[in-house]
Amino acid sequence: MVIQLNPEPEEEQEGHVLSDFPDHEQLEITRVERQKKSDHRYIIHFGPYNMTVHEDVMIKFRMITGSRFMKSDLEEIVLADERQRAYVEGLRYLGHKPRTSLEMARRLRQKEIGETIISETVQRLQQERYIDDTLYAQQWAEQRMTNQRKGKMWIRQELREKGIDKSLITETLDNISPEQEKQSALESARKKWNLIRGEVPDKRRKTGAYLMRRGFSGELVRQVLQILVQEENFQGDEDEMYDPD
């Protein structure tokens, strides 16, 4: 899935970080110190100027005391650092549970990462199979249908909210057989039916409304209620047959 994002040139971020740095002179690193409360970020001092970078970026660009850089070099480093920050944040976010491409983009946007780098990061995580919207949709639908007893309409809406492509949602739901959904609806309905006190019409009305709220279609609800009414009638006939009075 390709996410369409609003372009936001990273040059604005570079300009903000390096706004006080002189444009046309070499800058020599005078001191490197670890940033407080961060194990992997360092403050790089260029005399009166300073910037912070991730440890991996610092090593990659050999940012050690005595090294010299032009402002244009530092602009490249700022972008590299932003990419690294986005990637690390993405992995951290995935550490809790799987995410969709859209969920990841929203998370990185909350961290005030530029849109172009968000797009690059999401694509990298997809290529490395940390994000897989197809697998996510399949597992989500199966879990909601099997464990939560939700209907296809409910699952469709949830997947839409998570940014799954419409064609992928359709494909995912098509893989759920009518028998699977009917069994899920029947098990959920039977549990609800047995909790309701009252006559059959009342149980039918309340159970039907319950199934509709859980995302089952009207036709499927009708079929399930018909089965439950038949079971109720059969149980009643059986009770009369063996009534000791």
LINQUIVEN-V562240 format. One record per run of one state. SS is the DSSP state (~ for helix, > for strand, _ for the rest). FROM is the first residue (numbers start at 1). LEN is the number of residues. If there is no record, write none. Layout:
ss,from,len
SS,FROM,LEN
SS,FROM,LEN
//
This chain:
ss,from,len
_,1,10
~,11,7
_,18,9
>,27,2
_,29,2
>,31,4
_,35,6
>,41,6
_,47,2
>,49,6
~,55,6
_,61,7
>,68,2
_,70,1
~,71,24
_,95,6
~,101,10
_,111,4
~,115,13
_,128,5
~,133,14
_,147,5
~,152,10
_,162,4
~,166,9
_,175,3
~,178,18
_,196,4
~,200,14
_,214,4
~,218,24
_,242,4
//
